[in-house]
Amino acid sequence: MTEETWRQARLVPTSGINRDEEQERRATSALLAVMSAVREFGRALSQPLGAPAGALETYIEVPFIWAEKRCFPDGLITISATTPGKLRSRSLASR
């Protein structure tokens, strides 16, 4: 899957609110959106995981192929950190 198909996390998600699954998706999206909008909050949550300091981009239910099986982690965080002459990027996924 390509990044073009990834859905960016939104503070006010557009999915429904009737079923438990939809409520979980909305809560995940809101949390990830706040992580990318409030830099200090995103850094406080990502630093203990060994992530570099940098700009966060957050996505929900990104499709992956894992061991010939299609899976959808609840969320994905990408962090782009720049140091002089280098650009590092790291992705953290949760399920």
C-alpha positions in Angstrom: 0.0 0.0 0.0 1.2 3.5 -0.7 1.0 6.6 1.5 -1.7 8.1 -0.8 -4.2 5.5 0.6 -3.4 6.3 4.2 -6.1 8.3 6.1 -4.7 11.1 8.2 -5.9 11.2 11.8 -8.4 14.0 12.4 -9.5 15.7 15.6 -13.1 15.5 14.5 -13.3 12.2 12.6 -15.9 11.6 10.0 -16.7 8.0 10.9 -20.0 7.1 12.7 -20.5 6.9 16.4 -23.1 4.1 16.7 -21.0 0.9 17.1 -18.2 0.3 19.6 -15.8 -0.2 16.7 -16.6 3.2 15.3 -16.3 4.9 18.7 -12.8 3.3 19.1 -11.8 4.5 15.7 -12.9 8.1 16.5 -11.1 8.1 19.9 -7.9 6.8 18.2 -8.1 9.4 15.5 -8.6 12.2 18.0 -5.7 11.1 20.2 -3.3 10.8 17.2 -4.5 14.1 15.8 -3.7 15.9 19.1 -0.3 14.2 19.2 0.6 15.7 15.9 -0.9 19.1 16.7 0.6 19.6 20.2 4.3 19.0 19.7 5.2 18.7 23.4 2.4 16.1 23.9 3.5 14.0 20.9 7.2 14.2 22.1 6.3 13.1 25.6 4.6 10.0 24.3 7.1 9.1 21.6 10.4 9.8 23.4 10.1 6.8 25.8 9.8 4.6 22.8 13.2 5.8 21.5 11.8 7.9 18.7 13.8 10.9 17.5 12.5 14.4 18.1 10.8 15.8 15.0 7.6 16.5 13.1 4.9 13.9 13.7 2.4 12.8 11.1 -0.4 10.5 12.3 -2.6 8.1 10.4 -5.4 5.7 11.3 -6.0 2.1 10.1 -3.1 2.0 7.6 -3.2 -1.2 5.5 -0.2 -3.5 5.5 0.8 -6.9 4.2 2.4 -8.9 7.0 3.4 -12.5 6.5 1.1 -12.7 3.4 -1.8 -11.5 5.5 -3.5 -8.1 5.2 -3.7 -6.2 8.5 -4.8 -2.8 9.7 -3.0 -1.4 12.8 -5.2 1.1 14.7 -2.8 3.9 14.2 0.6 4.8 12.6 2.9 7.6 13.7 5.7 8.8 11.4 8.4 11.1 12.8 10.7 13.0 10.5 13.8 14.4 12.3 16.3 16.6 10.6 19.9 16.9 11.7 22.5 18.8 9.8 22.8 17.1 6.4 20.4 14.2 7.3 16.7 13.4 7.3 15.7 10.5 9.5 12.2 9.0 9.5 10.7 6.4 11.8 7.3 4.8 12.0 5.6 3.5 15.0 2.4 1.3 14.6 0.1 0.1 17.3 -2.6 -2.6 17.4 
